[in-house]
């Protein structure tokens, strides 16, 4: 993480959100990965990129097999994606505190015990963090748009669930 300098928050968010983006039934993954994600996003919200990662997060050790998995499966995808990503829309890409607020919201949604919902906020979080790493405001904007679409979907899902369970015996 030290080699990423001012982009360490984004790299940590990306590494921790990618396992959640895969629609795999990994029990307790959101709790294990979600807590560091919340800490990193909150730190980014309060301090921006200038302050670096919190000491507790910097001292975390990740198992070697996770790095091997990322190197084998994720690195080729990121290399292909890197060809399309370039520095643009710097005004958006450098708003670390505003981006931190959105990332904090996404990490809180990740922690909620809603079945089959983890992939959407994790993908949005991965997009936003990739955009921060590449200084690509277009990718950050795509992550924001995905966040807005996910939020609207969650509101409609909650409204539908409320209607389904609050109307006793209204079958016709």
N, C-alpha and C positions, 0 to 999 in steps of 0.2 A: 504493500500500500504506500510505502514511502516514496516509491518511484513515480507515483501518480501525482504527487504534490497537491496542487489546488483542486484536482479532480478526484481525490481520494474518496470523498463522499459518494460521488456518482459511481465509481467503480465498486465500492462496497454495496451500494444499493443494487447495482446490476448483478453482482455475483450472488447476492442473497435472494433476489427476486426470480432469477431464472429457474431454480428448481420448482418454485410455485407456479410458474407459467405453464409447465407441462401438466396436462390433465391426468396425472397419475395419482392413484389413491395411496398416498403416503401418510399413514396415521401420525398425527401430531406435528406434521411438518410446519404448518402455519404457526403453531405456538413456538416451536424451536427457532424458526427463522424470523418470525414476526416481531419478537421482542427486540432483537438487534436492529431490525429494520425501523422500528418505531424510534429507538434511541438515535440512530443515524439521521433519520428524517427530522426529528425534533432538533437535533444539534444543528443541522443545516438550516432549519427555519430560524433559529435564534441567532446563530453566528455567521451564516453564509459559509462559503468555501475557504475564506481567509484563515480561519482558526484551526483547520485540520480536524482529523477525527478525534473523538474522545479517547482518552488513554485506555479505558476499559475495552473499547472496541479494537484499538490498535494492538492490544495484547492478546486478543482472541486467537486461538490456534485452530486452523481448519485441517481436517484429516487429508492426508496425501491423496487418497482415492478420489476425493471430490475434485482436486486439481487435475488428476488424470482424466476423470470423466469430462470435465470442462475442456481440457486440452483436446480430447478425442472427438467429442461431439459438438461442443459449442464453438470452439475456436474456428473451425471451417465456416460455420454460418456467419460468424462475426466478420471474418475476412471477406466473404462475399458481400456482406452488408456494407462494409467499409468503402467499397467502390462507389456506392450510391450516396453515401453520406459525406458532406463537406461543410466547412464553416459557412454559415449563412444565418440571416436574421439574428445577428449578434445581440440585439436589444432584448430578445426573448431568451436566448441561450445563456445570457449572463445574469439573469434575475434569480440568483441562487435562493434568496429567502422566499420569494414567491413560489418558486419551484418546490422548495422545502415544504411549504404549506400543503401543496397538492400531494406531494409524496407522503406526508404525514397522514393525510386523509386516506390515501390508498392503502397505507400500511394498517391503519385502523380497520378498514373494510376487510383486509386480509385476515385480521384476527377474529372477526365476527364468525360465529359458528353457523354459517349459512352454507348448506350443501351445494356443491357444484358451482360455486361462485369465485373461488380463489384464482382461477386462470385469468379472468378479465382484469382485476386490479394489478395482478403480477405482470401481465403483458404491458399494461399502461405504464407501470413503474419501470419496467425494463426499457421501454421506448424513451421515456423521459430521461432516465439515467444515461442511456446510450447517446441521446442528443446532447446531454451535458458534457460527456466525455469528448465527443467530436466537435463540440461548440456549434451544433447544428440546430438552430431554432426551428427549422421545419420538422425535424423529428420530435423535438419537444412539443411543438404544436400538435402533432399527430397524437402524442401521448395525452395531451390536454383534451383533445377532441374525443379520444377513446374514454377518458375519465368522465366527460360530460355525458356521453352516450350510456356508459355503464350506470351512472347515477340516475339518469332518467329511467332506465330499465329497472333498477332496484326500487325506485319509487312506485312504478306501475306494478311490479311484483308484490311489493308490500301492500299496496292498495287492494289488489286482487285477493291476496291471502286474507286481509282483514275482512273484505266483503264475504269471502267464502265461509269464514269461521264465525262471523258475527250474526249472520242471518239464520236463525234457527228454524228448520222445517219449512222452507219456502219452496219446496219442489212442487211442480205443477203438473 
